[in-house]
Amino acid sequence: MERCRWCLCNEKMIKYHDEEWGMPLHDDRKQFEFLMMEAMQCGLNWNMMIQKREIFRTCFDGFDYEKVAAYQEADIRRIMETEGMIRSRRKIEAVIHNAVCFLKIREEFGTFSEYLWKFSEGKTIQYMGHQKGNLPARNGLSDMVSKDLKKRGFKYLGSVTVYSHLQACGIINDHAESCFRYKEVTAGVPVVRKRRDKEA
């Protein structure tokens, strides 16, 4: 069974690739989890995030954004003291701050997923050339989404980080064409093909 090569380093990464990565996502708690893992990942690597995922879930109440938005100083200290946790106060504070911003988007759009999928008009995008493994670190779409998120107050969500999130939540299908998940993740969902030079 062929898979994207980036996931082959260990079983947790394979499981994440096979069951989650690139699947069109419309669940807000999972959206928040993925986004905040991306924010925690800045300067580190995604494998570390997957390995520490259960620690994150414990620290942030299963990524319940309403609970996280209400965190106080005692919660920050608790998280900082959790064994195995990434001890970056700035990142932890950013997750709490982002939870507040996340709730504001839900108030405006009904769900965060509704807000995010509007950028692709509800369709999964397949960029020409990406299925061959020619993937950028960012593109025009991630620039646009990142700019809007920053305008709404979000932290640690630059264009490169946002591009990774758009891949993870299935707005962009960046599975390799040889990967068994390439067709599975878009089965029965609206798909649009775009040229890369239109997303500079």
Disulfide bonds with the S-S distance in Angstrom:
none
